[in-house]
Amino acid sequence: MIPERFRERYGAIVDDPAAFFACLTTFPPKSFRVNGLKARRENVVERFGQYGMGLRSVPWYEDAFISDSLEIGSTLEHFLGHIYIQELTSMLPPLLVRDRLPNARLVLDGCAAPGSKTSEIAALMGNRGAIYANDPDYSRIRALKFNLEKTGVLNTVITNMDLRNYPNMRFNVVFIDAPCSSEGICRKNDSILSSWSEHFIHRHSKLQKQLITKGFDLVAPGGVLVYSTCTYAPEENEEVLDWLLSNREEAKIEYISLSGFKTSPGITCWGDREFAPAVARAARIWPHHNDTDGFFMAKVVK
């Protein structure tokens, strides 16, 4: 059941409200990423063919695949870490800076658990350089450590800190996949809509502004910050970027474009609020455009 207030909020900014709300009542496709640290893409495709599990590639990432089979998690490839079961949108942030990662000396994944993004970053870096994988929740560190070991990640240090109090280091690339109201994953978790409240949105927005400001301060000159959430709420997305632009004059948002993947620009007006025109360079991802979860991401350079 989609709350009426939810419909009012997002029906006003989405391009096709009927398609959007209809998509929210369906499950997203099952997807995984071939882990280049342990396996070759063509070998995985061949073995899945032998299993009789059909795969579909996606046009925007050569290592990402979709399958209608529910047995992906029971394969030897999953057990050995040759593949990583991961939502398609979760794979996107590292791709925004994949040209930088092979030569990056220091990378920070500020909200890393359970390790989906960290392991992808390590693969794109070829296990070179150094990744600091941080998460403030100690109960999630075990899953992070397990997934990094399983996928053969060797270039990563795990830290357990509140990012707002992180040591003043300087990183070539900083990722902040911020804690959010998680509206974008309601296709696979309908309890999110049943308990949905604007109160959670405003509570997260305050934290996100603190996280993005600290994250940007940790970026070395010439480096880049990738900010992302799995929510549709402008208070957690464009408003957070607008806050950063207002408080850090050296922050510049770059346009996002992924070949074969449809995105929508960030919005510059929300209610009686007007955001900096540059927030339109961010990317909104509506689920009905690519049959994915909902997502938001921005690339900010210093």
Buried (B, 14 or more C-beta within 10 A) or exposed (E): EBBEEBEEBBEEBBEEBEEBBEBBEEEBBBBBBBBBBBBEBEEBEEBBEEBEBEBEEBEBBEBBBBBEBEEBEEBEBBEBBBBBBBBBBBBBBBBBBEEBBEEBEBBBBBBBBBBBBBBBBBBBBEBEBBBBBBBBEEEBBEBBBEBBEBBBBEBBEBBBEEBEEBEEEBBBBBBBBBBBBBBBBBBEEBEBBEEBEBEBBEBBBEBBBBBBBBBBBBBBEEBBBBBBBBBBBBBBBBBBBBBBBEEBEEBBBBEBEBEEBEBBBBBBEBEEEEBBEBBBBBBBBBBBBBBBBBBBBBBBBB
